[in-house]
Amino acid sequence: MIHDFGIVWTERALLLSGLANTTILSVLAAIASLLLGFALTPALMSKHLAVSGTARAYVDGMRCVPFLLFAYIVYYGLPSLGIRWDNWTSGLLALIIYNTAYMAEILRGAWVAQPREPIEAGVAFGFSDLKLFRRIILPPLLLSAGPVIGNQTIQIIKDSAFLTIIALPELTHAASSIQSRHYVPFAAFITAVFLYWGLCLVVEAGVNSVGRLAEARR
Amino acid sequence: MATLNKVLDVAGVSKRFGANEVLSDVSLQVDKGETVCVLGPSGSGKSTLLRCINWLERPDAGQIYLNGQRVGVSGAGIAMSDRDLSKIRTRIGMVFQHFALWPHLTVLQNLMEAPVQVQRRPRTQVRDEALALLEKVGLAEKRDAFPSRLSGGQKQRVGIARALAMRPDLLLFDEPTSALDPELVGEVLVVMRELAHEGMTMVIVTHEMGFAREAATRVLFLDRGRNVESGPPEQFFATPETERARQFLQRYAGGTANGKH
């Protein structure tokens, strides 16, 4: 068994590059889906039924499709409609499109739960729309939604493992190649699990520090 | 009265929400240094009147002037630009029933936020003034606390200091003590009384009859969106002219309503 881990150690460069790719994918997807989620939130809350209905259909649709299936559709399905992306583009876009729906729904919930009066006070004190959003609405929104956004980021990290099926060289893909090359499945996969765990701990540490900031302001 | 001294002029303001007419042709002039208390039963349009003054609600008819400048409507008769509206709003301070402090900012930051971000005044100067205001409302030692750590009375005193930090020409109070426990009302009224004595120009929607009686220079009584009666407090409380005002005052004297609705 120790010997198996020794084999994995000799392949550490491959694992670390997988970890790096998983990190890059997850960070890019988390940031992009959070920003797009912000853009989508007003649409979800729109008074125009056509706008809110379309946004709602997208969000509900994404939330009911398994990510693996969605990744298949983007990489293998879209080419039959003439849309052909390489595996990196497909994987990243699949993560972003899928998680934007979750982020928008998280932000909508946090926004609705915000008390009205402090925002109205901002208007009464002369804050213009953009400044009102940036200085008065956004900070408490991020503080209250922080833990849930963190959870979703962990979900993104785990979902990125599915992208191994479109041969994206992320962490699971690296572990998989090591095991098939040397036939050390337990050592290879358990090492990957610990690396995922480490990545999630970093996210949790970030969430906890946001949580402490929020606690003082609640 | 010289028009130069007129800070606020509300001329024939009406407002309806759907089929419900909440304000009907209400007029009100406030001179510099006056404390006008707006009284009336719940749903009489008091808060809506206040919210029309700084354009949080757009009146359907009538005009509002602050120091002679039309609020909400530009010279050409069209809706004011956001920029101009923002400028005029910074001259009208507002104190809210539920305090409406910004929860993510400390007490001191709450005071400094609008003067620095909206009025773009120098930070050091704003900070000095804010610290002096906190001293004045007796909360200097709470400057670095977040609003959630304060009692209701303390929150409202911060709310008043935050409004004063903008150096407003006019202060609006929307039932400032209605959300407070009875034993905390006093500390807020002390601050408001002091402002009245200092000659701050104020319009106060309140159910505190004792405060209105001793601190107001004038009382405005609204009922079902109409200005039913107005005058000096001695006259209004001792010899109200209308039956509606008499009934209203009797109800308060009888103690059936204690300022909470």
Interface residues (C-beta under 8 A of the other chain):
Chain A: P115 E117 P118 E120 A121 G122 V123 A124 F125 G126 F127 S128 D129 K131 R135 I136 P139 P140 L143 A216 R217 R218
Chain B: N54 L56 D82 R83 S86 K87 R89 T90 I92 M94 F96 Q97 H98 F99 A100 L101 W102 P103 H104 E113 A114 Q117 V118 Q119 F146 P147 S148 M166
